[in-house]
Amino acid sequence: MILTVARWESLDSWREFWQGQNPKQMEGMRQLGKRLSVECYEEVEDHTR
């Protein structure tokens, strides 16, 4: 199993990216395995700044 985590500037940007079933940017990941799910979580606090 491979779990990936990404941080997006906005929920709209995330939705736009996943609007297509197979985003081009995910080609490399598709070579490793089959996507089982896509979930979005709200960040409670940003500790990177």
PDBQT receptor file of N, H, CA, C and O in Angstrom, charges set to zero:
ATOM      1  N   MET A   1       0.842  -1.165   0.000  1.00  0.00    +0.000 N 
ATOM      2  CA  MET A   1       0.000   0.000   0.000  1.00  0.00    +0.000 C 
ATOM      3  C   MET A   1       0.895   1.238   0.000  1.00  0.00    +0.000 C 
ATOM      4  O   MET A   1       1.923   1.276   0.675  1.00  0.00    +0.000 OA
ATOM      5  N   ILE A   2       0.492   2.237  -0.758  1.00  0.00    +0.000 N 
ATOM      6  H   ILE A   2      -0.343   2.207  -1.307  1.00  0.00    +0.000 HD
ATOM      7  CA  ILE A   2       1.196   3.512  -0.792  1.00  0.00    +0.000 C 
ATOM      8  C   ILE A   2       0.213   4.587  -0.380  1.00  0.00    +0.000 C 
ATOM      9  O   ILE A   2      -0.880   4.680  -0.939  1.00  0.00    +0.000 OA
ATOM     10  N   LEU A   3       0.589   5.387   0.579  1.00  0.00    +0.000 N 
ATOM     11  H   LEU A   3       1.477   5.311   1.033  1.00  0.00    +0.000 HD
ATOM     12  CA  LEU A   3      -0.237   6.500   1.032  1.00  0.00    +0.000 C 
ATOM     13  C   LEU A   3       0.487   7.783   0.665  1.00  0.00    +0.000 C 
ATOM     14  O   LEU A   3       1.656   7.963   1.006  1.00  0.00    +0.000 OA
ATOM     15  N   THR A   4      -0.202   8.668  -0.027  1.00  0.00    +0.000 N 
ATOM     16  H   THR A   4      -1.152   8.522  -0.305  1.00  0.00    +0.000 HD
ATOM     17  CA  THR A   4       0.400   9.954  -0.366  1.00  0.00    +0.000 C 
ATOM     18  C   THR A   4      -0.371  11.065   0.328  1.00  0.00    +0.000 C 
ATOM     19  O   THR A   4      -1.582  10.971   0.529  1.00  0.00    +0.000 OA
ATOM     20  N   VAL A   5       0.342  12.103   0.686  1.00  0.00    +0.000 N 
ATOM     21  H   VAL A   5       1.326  12.179   0.523  1.00  0.00    +0.000 HD
ATOM     22  CA  VAL A   5      -0.256  13.262   1.341  1.00  0.00    +0.000 C 
ATOM     23  C   VAL A   5       0.200  14.498   0.583  1.00  0.00    +0.000 C 
ATOM     24  O   VAL A   5       1.381  14.637   0.263  1.00  0.00    +0.000 OA
ATOM     25  N   ALA A   6      -0.725  15.384   0.300  1.00  0.00    +0.000 N 
ATOM     26  H   ALA A   6      -1.684  15.271   0.560  1.00  0.00    +0.000 HD
ATOM     27  CA  ALA A   6      -0.401  16.620  -0.404  1.00  0.00    +0.000 C 
ATOM     28  C   ALA A   6      -1.124  17.777   0.266  1.00  0.00    +0.000 C 
ATOM     29  O   ALA A   6      -2.194  17.601   0.850  1.00  0.00    +0.000 OA
ATOM     30  N   ARG A   7      -0.543  18.937   0.178  1.00  0.00    +0.000 N 
ATOM     31  H   ARG A   7       0.326  19.080  -0.297  1.00  0.00    +0.000 HD
ATOM     32  CA  ARG A   7      -1.138  20.144   0.750  1.00  0.00    +0.000 C 
ATOM     33  C   ARG A   7      -1.523  21.061  -0.402  1.00  0.00    +0.000 C 
ATOM     34  O   ARG A   7      -0.707  21.320  -1.285  1.00  0.00    +0.000 OA
ATOM     35  N   TRP A   8      -2.744  21.548  -0.402  1.00  0.00    +0.000 N 
ATOM     36  H   TRP A   8      -3.407  21.337   0.316  1.00  0.00    +0.000 HD
ATOM     37  CA  TRP A   8      -3.274  22.388  -1.466  1.00  0.00    +0.000 C 
ATOM     38  C   TRP A   8      -3.524  23.791  -0.960  1.00  0.00    +0.000 C 
ATOM     39  O   TRP A   8      -3.785  23.990   0.227  1.00  0.00    +0.000 OA
ATOM     40  N   GLU A   9      -3.446  24.757  -1.842  1.00  0.00    +0.000 N 
ATOM     41  H   GLU A   9      -3.234  24.596  -2.806  1.00  0.00    +0.000 HD
ATOM     42  CA  GLU A   9      -3.692  26.156  -1.478  1.00  0.00    +0.000 C 
ATOM     43  C   GLU A   9      -5.156  26.396  -1.127  1.00  0.00    +0.000 C 
ATOM     44  O   GLU A   9      -5.463  27.250  -0.296  1.00  0.00    +0.000 OA
ATOM     45  N   SER A  10      -6.063  25.645  -1.760  1.00  0.00    +0.000 N 
ATOM     46  H   SER A  10      -5.814  24.951  -2.436  1.00  0.00    +0.000 HD
ATOM     47  CA  SER A  10      -7.489  25.827  -1.475  1.00  0.00    +0.000 C 
ATOM     48  C   SER A  10      -8.244  24.537  -1.791  1.00  0.00    +0.000 C 
ATOM     49  O   SER A  10      -7.760  23.678  -2.528  1.00  0.00    +0.000 OA
ATOM     50  N   LEU A  11      -9.421  24.425  -1.226  1.00  0.00    +0.000 N 
ATOM     51  H   LEU A  11      -9.814  25.123  -0.627  1.00  0.00    +0.000 HD
ATOM     52  CA  LEU A  11     -10.278  23.287  -1.501  1.00  0.00    +0.000 C 
ATOM     53  C   LEU A  11     -10.707  23.289  -2.968  1.00  0.00    +0.000 C 
ATOM     54  O   LEU A  11     -10.835  22.226  -3.576  1.00  0.00    +0.000 OA
ATOM     55  N   ASP A  12     -10.927  24.462  -3.532  1.00  0.00    +0.000 N 
ATOM     56  H   ASP A  12     -10.822  25.325  -3.038  1.00  0.00    +0.000 HD
ATOM     57  CA  ASP A  12     -11.292  24.559  -4.945  1.00  0.00    +0.000 C 
ATOM     58  C   ASP A  12     -10.186  24.029  -5.851  1.00  0.00    +0.000 C 
ATOM     59  O   ASP A  12     -10.471  23.368  -6.850  1.00  0.00    +0.000 OA
ATOM     60  N   SER A  13      -8.925  24.310  -5.513  1.00  0.00    +0.000 N 
ATOM     61  H   SER A  13      -8.694  24.847  -4.701  1.00  0.00    +0.000 HD
ATOM     62  CA  SER A  13      -7.798  23.794  -6.300  1.00  0.00    +0.000 C 
ATOM     63  C   SER A  13      -7.759  22.270  -6.248  1.00  0.00    +0.000 C 
ATOM     64  O   SER A  13      -7.521  21.615  -7.263  1.00  0.00    +0.000 OA
ATOM     65  N   TRP A  14      -7.991  21.718  -5.081  1.00  0.00    +0.000 N 
ATOM     66  H   TRP A  14      -8.185  22.250  -4.257  1.00  0.00    +0.000 HD
ATOM     67  CA  TRP A  14      -8.015  20.263  -4.912  1.00  0.00    +0.000 C 
ATOM     68  C   TRP A  14      -9.137  19.644  -5.739  1.00  0.00    +0.000 C 
ATOM     69  O   TRP A  14      -8.931  18.652  -6.439  1.00  0.00    +0.000 OA
ATOM     70  N   ARG A  15     -10.316  20.235  -5.652  1.00  0.00    +0.000 N 
ATOM     71  H   ARG A  15     -10.483  21.041  -5.084  1.00  0.00    +0.000 HD
ATOM     72  CA  ARG A  15     -11.457  19.722  -6.419  1.00  0.00    +0.000 C 
ATOM     73  C   ARG A  15     -11.203  19.797  -7.918  1.00  0.00    +0.000 C 
ATOM     74  O   ARG A  15     -11.537  18.866  -8.651  1.00  0.00    +0.000 OA
ATOM     75  N   GLU A  16     -10.621  20.885  -8.374  1.00  0.00    +0.000 N 
ATOM     76  H   GLU A  16     -10.349  21.641  -7.778  1.00  0.00    +0.000 HD
ATOM     77  CA  GLU A  16     -10.320  21.050  -9.795  1.00  0.00    +0.000 C 
ATOM     78  C   GLU A  16      -9.344  19.968 -10.275  1.00  0.00    +0.000 C 
ATOM     79  O   GLU A  16      -9.510  19.403 -11.356  1.00  0.00    +0.000 OA
ATOM     80  N   PHE A  17      -8.329  19.691  -9.455  1.00  0.00    +0.000 N 
ATOM     81  H   PHE A  17      -8.195  20.149  -8.576  1.00  0.00    +0.000 HD
ATOM     82  CA  PHE A  17      -7.349  18.668  -9.808  1.00  0.00    +0.000 C 
ATOM     83  C   PHE A  17      -8.009  17.305  -9.973  1.00  0.00    +0.000 C 
ATOM     84  O   PHE A  17      -7.736  16.597 -10.942  1.00  0.00    +0.000 OA
ATOM     85  N   TRP A  18      -8.872  16.933  -9.035  1.00  0.00    +0.000 N 
ATOM     86  H   TRP A  18      -9.094  17.508  -8.248  1.00  0.00    +0.000 HD
ATOM     87  CA  TRP A  18      -9.488  15.606  -9.048  1.00  0.00    +0.000 C 
ATOM     88  C   TRP A  18     -10.746  15.530  -9.897  1.00  0.00    +0.000 C 
ATOM     89  O   TRP A  18     -11.388  14.481  -9.944  1.00  0.00    +0.000 OA
ATOM     90  N   GLN A  19     -11.109  16.599 -10.560  1.00  0.00    +0.000 N 
ATOM     91  H   GLN A  19     -10.588  17.451 -10.522  1.00  0.00    +0.000 HD
ATOM     92  CA  GLN A  19     -12.288  16.592 -11.413  1.00  0.00    +0.000 C 
ATOM     93  C   GLN A  19     -12.138  15.538 -12.513  1.00  0.00    +0.000 C 
ATOM     94  O   GLN A  19     -13.099  14.847 -12.850  1.00  0.00    +0.000 OA
ATOM     95  N   GLY A  20     -10.941  15.419 -13.064  1.00  0.00    +0.000 N 
ATOM     96  H   GLY A  20     -10.160  15.980 -12.791  1.00  0.00    +0.000 HD
ATOM     97  CA  GLY A  20     -10.670  14.372 -14.051  1.00  0.00    +0.000 C 
ATOM     98  C   GLY A  20     -10.431  13.054 -13.337  1.00  0.00    +0.000 C 
ATOM     99  O   GLY A  20      -9.900  13.040 -12.226  1.00  0.00    +0.000 OA
ATOM    100  N   GLN A  21     -10.814  11.953 -13.953  1.00  0.00    +0.000 N 
ATOM    101  H   GLN A  21     -11.246  11.964 -14.855  1.00  0.00    +0.000 HD
ATOM    102  CA  GLN A  21     -10.630  10.640 -13.322  1.00  0.00    +0.000 C 
ATOM    103  C   GLN A  21      -9.156  10.255 -13.190  1.00  0.00    +0.000 C 
ATOM    104  O   GLN A  21      -8.763   9.601 -12.224  1.00  0.00    +0.000 OA
ATOM    105  N   ASN A  22      -8.356  10.660 -14.155  1.00  0.00    +0.000 N 
ATOM    106  H   ASN A  22      -8.675  11.191 -14.940  1.00  0.00    +0.000 HD
ATOM    107  CA  ASN A  22      -6.937  10.291 -14.149  1.00  0.00    +0.000 C 
ATOM    108  C   ASN A  22      -6.067  11.498 -14.461  1.00  0.00    +0.000 C 
ATOM    109  O   ASN A  22      -5.610  11.653 -15.593  1.00  0.00    +0.000 OA
ATOM    110  N   PRO A  23      -5.834  12.348 -13.480  1.00  0.00    +0.000 N 
ATOM    111  CA  PRO A  23      -5.004  13.530 -13.736  1.00  0.00    +0.000 C 
ATOM    112  C   PRO A  23      -3.626  13.133 -14.270  1.00  0.00    +0.000 C 
ATOM    113  O   PRO A  23      -3.023  12.167 -13.803  1.00  0.00    +0.000 OA
ATOM    114  N   LYS A  24      -3.144  13.884 -15.245  1.00  0.00    +0.000 N 
ATOM    115  H   LYS A  24      -3.635  14.669 -15.624  1.00  0.00    +0.000 HD
ATOM    116  CA  LYS A  24      -1.851  13.600 -15.868  1.00  0.00    +0.000 C 
ATOM    117  C   LYS A  24      -0.718  13.547 -14.839  1.00  0.00    +0.000 C 
ATOM    118  O   LYS A  24       0.202  12.738 -14.958  1.00  0.00    +0.000 OA
ATOM    119  N   GLN A  25      -0.797  14.410 -13.838  1.00  0.00    +0.000 N 
ATOM    120  H   GLN A  25      -1.544  15.067 -13.741  1.00  0.00    +0.000 HD
ATOM    121  CA  GLN A  25       0.264  14.482 -12.822  1.00  0.00    +0.000 C 
ATOM    122  C   GLN A  25       0.377  13.184 -12.012  1.00  0.00    +0.000 C 
ATOM    123  O   GLN A  25       1.369  12.977 -11.313  1.00  0.00    +0.000 OA
ATOM    124  N   MET A  26      -0.630  12.313 -12.101  1.00  0.00    +0.000 N 
ATOM    125  H   MET A  26      -1.436  12.481 -12.669  1.00  0.00    +0.000 HD
ATOM    126  CA  MET A  26      -0.622  11.075 -11.321  1.00  0.00    +0.000 C 
ATOM    127  C   MET A  26      -0.164   9.861 -12.132  1.00  0.00    +0.000 C 
ATOM    128  O   MET A  26      -0.266   8.731 -11.654  1.00  0.00    +0.000 OA
ATOM    129  N   GLU A  27       0.338  10.076 -13.348  1.00  0.00    +0.000 N 
ATOM    130  H   GLU A  27       0.421  10.994 -13.736  1.00  0.00    +0.000 HD
ATOM    131  CA  GLU A  27       0.758   8.962 -14.207  1.00  0.00    +0.000 C 
ATOM    132  C   GLU A  27       1.783   8.060 -13.524  1.00  0.00    +0.000 C 
ATOM    133  O   GLU A  27       1.664   6.836 -13.576  1.00  0.00    +0.000 OA
ATOM    134  N   GLY A  28       2.774   8.650 -12.892  1.00  0.00    +0.000 N 
ATOM    135  H   GLY A  28       2.870   9.644 -12.849  1.00  0.00    +0.000 HD
ATOM    136  CA  GLY A  28       3.791   7.861 -12.195  1.00  0.00    +0.000 C 
ATOM    137  C   GLY A  28       3.212   7.011 -11.079  1.00  0.00    +0.000 C 
ATOM    138  O   GLY A  28       3.620   5.865 -10.891  1.00  0.00    +0.000 OA
ATOM    139  N   MET A  29       2.274   7.562 -10.348  1.00  0.00    +0.000 N 
ATOM    140  H   MET A  29       1.943   8.493 -10.501  1.00  0.00    +0.000 HD
ATOM    141  CA  MET A  29       1.646   6.804  -9.260  1.00  0.00    +0.000 C 
ATOM    142  C   MET A  29       0.812   5.649  -9.806  1.00  0.00    +0.000 C 
ATOM    143  O   MET A  29       0.756   4.582  -9.194  1.00  0.00    +0.000 OA
ATOM    144  N   ARG A  30       0.167   5.854 -10.948  1.00  0.00    +0.000 N 
ATOM    145  H   ARG A  30       0.213   6.721 -11.445  1.00  0.00    +0.000 HD
ATOM    146  CA  ARG A  30      -0.650   4.791 -11.537  1.00  0.00    +0.000 C 
ATOM    147  C   ARG A  30       0.216   3.606 -11.978  1.00  0.00    +0.000 C 
ATOM    148  O   ARG A  30      -0.276   2.482 -12.069  1.00  0.00    +0.000 OA
ATOM    149  N   GLN A  31       1.481   3.847 -12.246  1.00  0.00    +0.000 N 
ATOM    150  H   GLN A  31       1.882   4.761 -12.173  1.00  0.00    +0.000 HD
ATOM    151  CA  GLN A  31       2.379   2.747 -12.596  1.00  0.00    +0.000 C 
ATOM    152  C   GLN A  31       2.698   1.885 -11.369  1.00  0.00    +0.000 C 
ATOM    153  O   GLN A  31       3.049   0.712 -11.503  1.00  0.00    +0.000 OA
ATOM    154  N   LEU A  32       2.574   2.466 -10.190  1.00  0.00    +0.000 N 
ATOM    155  H   LEU A  32       2.289   3.418 -10.082  1.00  0.00    +0.000 HD
ATOM    156  CA  LEU A  32       2.861   1.739  -8.953  1.00  0.00    +0.000 C 
ATOM    157  C   LEU A  32       1.669   0.947  -8.437  1.00  0.00    +0.000 C 
ATOM    158  O   LEU A  32       1.838  -0.069  -7.764  1.00  0.00    +0.000 OA
ATOM    159  N   GLY A  33       0.471   1.408  -8.750  1.00  0.00    +0.000 N 
ATOM    160  H   GLY A  33       0.334   2.233  -9.298  1.00  0.00    +0.000 HD
ATOM    161  CA  GLY A  33      -0.702   0.713  -8.231  1.00  0.00    +0.000 C 
ATOM    162  C   GLY A  33      -1.998   1.392  -8.629  1.00  0.00    +0.000 C 
ATOM    163  O   GLY A  33      -2.007   2.371  -9.375  1.00  0.00    +0.000 OA
ATOM    164  N   LYS A  34      -3.074   0.859  -8.124  1.00  0.00    +0.000 N 
ATOM    165  H   LYS A  34      -3.067   0.064  -7.518  1.00  0.00    +0.000 HD
ATOM    166  CA  LYS A  34      -4.424   1.332  -8.421  1.00  0.00    +0.000 C 
ATOM    167  C   LYS A  34      -4.909   2.249  -7.299  1.00  0.00    +0.000 C 
ATOM    168  O   LYS A  34      -4.756   1.938  -6.118  1.00  0.00    +0.000 OA
ATOM    169  N   ARG A  35      -5.496   3.379  -7.686  1.00  0.00    +0.000 N 
ATOM    170  H   ARG A  35      -5.621   3.631  -8.646  1.00  0.00    +0.000 HD
ATOM    171  CA  ARG A  35      -6.027   4.309  -6.676  1.00  0.00    +0.000 C 
ATOM    172  C   ARG A  35      -7.289   3.702  -6.061  1.00  0.00    +0.000 C 
ATOM    173  O   ARG A  35      -8.210   3.290  -6.766  1.00  0.00    +0.000 OA
ATOM    174  N   LEU A  36      -7.303   3.660  -4.740  1.00  0.00    +0.000 N 
ATOM    175  H   LEU A  36      -6.555   3.995  -4.168  1.00  0.00    +0.000 HD
ATOM    176  CA  LEU A  36      -8.464   3.119  -4.035  1.00  0.00    +0.000 C 
ATOM    177  C   LEU A  36      -9.413   4.213  -3.582  1.00  0.00    +0.000 C 
ATOM    178  O   LEU A  36     -10.629   4.020  -3.567  1.00  0.00    +0.000 OA
ATOM    179  N   SER A  37      -8.861   5.362  -3.214  1.00  0.00    +0.000 N 
ATOM    180  H   SER A  37      -7.873   5.518  -3.226  1.00  0.00    +0.000 HD
ATOM    181  CA  SER A  37      -9.728   6.438  -2.739  1.00  0.00    +0.000 C 
ATOM    182  C   SER A  37      -8.985   7.766  -2.776  1.00  0.00    +0.000 C 
ATOM    183  O   SER A  37      -7.758   7.810  -2.863  1.00  0.00    +0.000 OA
ATOM    184  N   VAL A  38      -9.742   8.827  -2.709  1.00  0.00    +0.000 N 
ATOM    185  H   VAL A  38     -10.739   8.791  -2.638  1.00  0.00    +0.000 HD
ATOM    186  CA  VAL A  38      -9.212  10.183  -2.622  1.00  0.00    +0.000 C 
ATOM    187  C   VAL A  38     -10.025  10.880  -1.535  1.00  0.00    +0.000 C 
ATOM    188  O   VAL A  38     -11.250  10.968  -1.628  1.00  0.00    +0.000 OA
ATOM    189  N   GLU A  39      -9.350  11.368  -0.519  1.00  0.00    +0.000 N 
ATOM    190  H   GLU A  39      -8.356  11.297  -0.443  1.00  0.00    +0.000 HD
ATOM    191  CA  GLU A  39     -10.044  12.026   0.584  1.00  0.00    +0.000 C 
ATOM    192  C   GLU A  39      -9.412  13.376   0.882  1.00  0.00    +0.000 C 
ATOM    193  O   GLU A  39      -8.219  13.585   0.659  1.00  0.00    +0.000 OA
ATOM    194  N   CYS A  40     -10.210  14.265   1.377  1.00  0.00    +0.000 N 
ATOM    195  H   CYS A  40     -11.179  14.095   1.559  1.00  0.00    +0.000 HD
ATOM    196  CA  CYS A  40      -9.738  15.593   1.734  1.00  0.00    +0.000 C 
ATOM    197  C   CYS A  40      -9.958  15.808   3.227  1.00  0.00    +0.000 C 
ATOM    198  O   CYS A  40     -11.030  15.515   3.758  1.00  0.00    +0.000 OA
ATOM    199  N   TYR A  41      -8.943  16.317   3.889  1.00  0.00    +0.000 N 
ATOM    200  H   TYR A  41      -8.072  16.555   3.458  1.00  0.00    +0.000 HD
ATOM    201  CA  TYR A  41      -9.033  16.630   5.313  1.00  0.00    +0.000 C 
ATOM    202  C   TYR A  41      -8.704  18.097   5.512  1.00  0.00    +0.000 C 
ATOM    203  O   TYR A  41      -7.830  18.639   4.836  1.00  0.00    +0.000 OA
ATOM    204  N   GLU A  42      -9.384  18.725   6.413  1.00  0.00    +0.000 N 
ATOM    205  H   GLU A  42     -10.094  18.284   6.962  1.00  0.00    +0.000 HD
ATOM    206  CA  GLU A  42      -9.126  20.135   6.699  1.00  0.00    +0.000 C 
ATOM    207  C   GLU A  42      -7.978  20.252   7.678  1.00  0.00    +0.000 C 
ATOM    208  O   GLU A  42      -7.935  19.558   8.694  1.00  0.00    +0.000 OA
ATOM    209  N   GLU A  43      -7.057  21.130   7.364  1.00  0.00    +0.000 N 
ATOM    210  H   GLU A  43      -7.092  21.694   6.539  1.00  0.00    +0.000 HD
ATOM    211  CA  GLU A  43      -5.903  21.352   8.243  1.00  0.00    +0.000 C 
ATOM    212  C   GLU A  43      -6.361  22.147   9.463  1.00  0.00    +0.000 C 
ATOM    213  O   GLU A  43      -7.021  23.178   9.334  1.00  0.00    +0.000 OA
ATOM    214  N   VAL A  44      -6.010  21.665  10.624  1.00  0.00    +0.000 N 
ATOM    215  H   VAL A  44      -5.474  20.827  10.728  1.00  0.00    +0.000 HD
ATOM    216  CA  VAL A  44      -6.424  22.329  11.852  1.00  0.00    +0.000 C 
ATOM    217  C   VAL A  44      -5.567  23.566  12.095  1.00  0.00    +0.000 C 
ATOM    218  O   VAL A  44      -6.092  24.631  12.420  1.00  0.00    +0.000 OA
ATOM    219  N   GLU A  45      -4.268  23.434  11.940  1.00  0.00    +0.000 N 
ATOM    220  H   GLU A  45      -3.842  22.569  11.676  1.00  0.00    +0.000 HD
ATOM    221  CA  GLU A  45      -3.370  24.553  12.160  1.00  0.00    +0.000 C 
ATOM    222  C   GLU A  45      -2.132  24.361  11.292  1.00  0.00    +0.000 C 
ATOM    223  O   GLU A  45      -1.640  23.240  11.166  1.00  0.00    +0.000 OA
ATOM    224  N   ASP A  46      -1.629  25.416  10.702  1.00  0.00    +0.000 N 
ATOM    225  H   ASP A  46      -2.029  26.327  10.804  1.00  0.00    +0.000 HD
ATOM    226  CA  ASP A  46      -0.467  25.357   9.826  1.00  0.00    +0.000 C 
ATOM    227  C   ASP A  46       0.803  25.585  10.651  1.00  0.00    +0.000 C 
ATOM    228  O   ASP A  46       1.050  26.696  11.121  1.00  0.00    +0.000 OA
ATOM    229  N   HIS A  47       1.596  24.543  10.823  1.00  0.00    +0.000 N 
ATOM    230  H   HIS A  47       1.395  23.641  10.442  1.00  0.00    +0.000 HD
ATOM    231  CA  HIS A  47       2.840  24.638  11.605  1.00  0.00    +0.000 C 
ATOM    232  C   HIS A  47       4.060  24.807  10.707  1.00  0.00    +0.000 C 
ATOM    233  O   HIS A  47       5.194  24.729  11.179  1.00  0.00    +0.000 OA
ATOM    234  N   THR A  48       3.829  25.043   9.393  1.00  0.00    +0.000 N 
ATOM    235  H   THR A  48       2.908  25.107   9.010  1.00  0.00    +0.000 HD
ATOM    236  CA  THR A  48       4.953  25.187   8.463  1.00  0.00    +0.000 C 
ATOM    237  C   THR A  48       5.417  26.608   8.315  1.00  0.00    +0.000 C 
ATOM    238  O   THR A  48       6.449  26.844   7.687  1.00  0.00    +0.000 OA
ATOM    239  N   ARG A  49       4.719  27.548   8.853  1.00  0.00    +0.000 N 
ATOM    240  H   ARG A  49       3.881  27.356   9.364  1.00  0.00    +0.000 HD
ATOM    241  CA  ARG A  49       5.079  28.968   8.700  1.00  0.00    +0.000 C 
ATOM    242  C   ARG A  49       5.706  29.524   9.941  1.00  0.00    +0.000 C 
ATOM    243  O   ARG A  49       6.064  30.701   9.977  1.00  0.00    +0.000 OA
TER     244      ARG A  49
